């Protein structure tokens, strides 16, 4: 465990949808980095089970709660829930998320025989939908393209990918870049404003095509920076 | 100059919009790789001038023509024209492009004080618009995210980026992956079907944000493949 960046010292990270593959993977890496983590799930019981499993695997301070409890407990709240139900959950949690940095990782994708494809989103992107609902929070888009398989694999010491961080408030994108950087191998890279989040969410469909063609768990690196 | 992949031996590459920065940069690298290149432009005269300048700079076989003449001359036709006018040009050229592989590099972007953003495209993407018009051609999307500055810089021996290649016909995407691979440093990576082209086109807006923030000419690498 290396020392945390100053911006994250004393901060608790909540991961809503923390019992799904992406949420579990992120929670694992944040806990391993020494951040106190609260796993949120629809079922507080499943969240508590996932938290125990993580403590056993990587140590650290990990607890479980229902999504509302996790949202309340987190200073930074990562939203890693399925696209289906995303808006409804955030509407419910808007009061407890007020004043917080909310990190949306959700990829609105459809699947058919030809693979994955981007779903149209009325607000432009999941991140923009979140910001439209959470008017008192600062929404940042990030962690869209990170392989859950790599995050969860205890054999993967270093995850070879950048995380594009999207948002309109510099202090919040800086914080989330720091958060990404707590995962070994990962670099948080500013990737533009929230209005440009759609394509980063949708790019996950392309990475799924890459994974299928090349039998890989692809990530993305930005060059020349 | 290394030897060309078999798929490209004897093939002439036309670059429509070959006097713009992206087209000029691609033409330069293809010519340097030993491919016969025809630069297309609205003005045959400016195309001829650009061709002469390229021959002087990198040698090879480069000629100029108006866009229709170039489309006719090319076995593989790269479309690097501005988004504004893209559909109209392709409608005009559809008969001469029949039976050919058409490589669309066009990024439908808008610009304002906050930088670049993706424009909505009725057909989904520039590449899908092209395929909708060019019903007798095989459209492949590629070269969206390659820095024109890097392509054009004679000091840049190797361009540190992958090119995501999108299309529905394997032989055509394989060919365009080979074409991308003629540029030193570049790897052509299959990136999914044409229906997933939009986000790769739009990602250029994010790279413009990256370039501004980091003072860079960013590219993208796919990891784990």
Contacts between the chains, C-beta under 8 A, distances in Angstrom:
chain1	res1	chain2	res2	distance
A	114	B	193	6.2
A	114	B	195	7.9
A	115	B	192	7.0
A	115	B	193	7.2
A	116	B	196	7.8
A	117	B	193	7.9
A	117	B	195	5.4
A	117	B	196	6.0
A	118	B	196	6.9
A	118	B	198	7.0
A	118	B	199	6.1
A	147	B	224	7.6
A	150	B	224	7.8
A	160	B	223	4.4
A	160	B	224	6.4
A	161	B	223	5.6
A	164	B	206	6.5
A	166	B	206	7.8
A	189	B	210	6.7
A	190	B	209	7.0
A	190	B	210	6.9
A	190	B	213	4.9
A	190	B	214	7.7
A	191	B	206	4.7
A	191	B	209	6.3
A	191	B	210	6.4
A	192	B	115	7.0
A	192	B	205	6.5
A	192	B	206	4.6
A	192	B	208	7.8
A	192	B	209	3.3
A	192	B	210	7.4
A	193	B	114	6.2
A	193	B	115	7.2
A	193	B	117	7.9
A	193	B	209	7.1
A	195	B	114	7.8
A	195	B	117	5.4
A	196	B	116	7.8
A	196	B	117	6.0
A	196	B	118	6.9
A	196	B	202	7.4
A	196	B	205	5.0
A	196	B	206	5.2
A	196	B	209	6.6
A	198	B	118	7.0
A	198	B	199	7.2
A	198	B	202	7.0
A	199	B	118	6.1
A	199	B	198	7.3
A	199	B	199	4.0
A	199	B	200	7.8
A	199	B	202	3.7
A	199	B	203	5.0
A	199	B	205	7.2
A	199	B	206	6.6
A	200	B	199	7.7
A	200	B	203	7.3
A	200	B	206	6.4
A	202	B	196	7.4
A	202	B	198	7.0
A	202	B	199	3.7
A	202	B	202	8.0
A	203	B	199	5.0
A	203	B	200	7.3
A	203	B	203	6.4
A	205	B	192	6.5
A	205	B	196	5.0
A	205	B	199	7.2
A	206	B	164	6.5
A	206	B	166	7.7
A	206	B	191	4.7
A	206	B	192	4.6
A	206	B	196	5.2
A	206	B	199	6.7
A	206	B	200	6.4
A	207	B	222	7.7
A	208	B	192	7.8
A	209	B	190	7.0
A	209	B	191	6.3
A	209	B	192	3.3
A	209	B	193	7.1
A	209	B	196	6.6
A	210	B	189	6.6
A	210	B	190	6.9
A	210	B	191	6.4
A	210	B	192	7.4
A	210	B	222	6.0
A	210	B	225	6.4
A	213	B	190	4.9
A	214	B	190	7.7
A	214	B	224	7.9
A	214	B	225	4.2
A	216	B	224	4.4
A	216	B	225	4.6
A	217	B	224	5.4
A	218	B	222	5.1
A	218	B	223	6.1
A	218	B	224	5.1
A	218	B	225	5.9
A	219	B	222	7.4
A	219	B	223	4.2
A	219	B	224	6.2
A	220	B	220	5.9
A	220	B	221	7.2
A	220	B	222	6.3
A	220	B	223	6.9
A	221	B	220	7.2
A	221	B	221	4.3
A	221	B	222	7.9
A	221	B	223	5.8
A	222	B	207	7.7
A	222	B	210	5.9
A	222	B	218	5.1
A	222	B	219	7.4
A	222	B	220	6.3
A	222	B	221	8.0
A	223	B	160	4.4
A	223	B	161	5.6
A	223	B	218	6.2
A	223	B	219	4.2
A	223	B	220	6.9
A	223	B	221	5.8
A	224	B	147	7.6
A	224	B	150	7.8
A	224	B	160	6.4
A	224	B	214	7.9
A	224	B	216	4.4
A	224	B	217	5.4
A	224	B	218	5.1
A	224	B	219	6.2
A	225	B	210	6.4
A	225	B	214	4.2
A	225	B	216	4.6
A	225	B	218	5.9
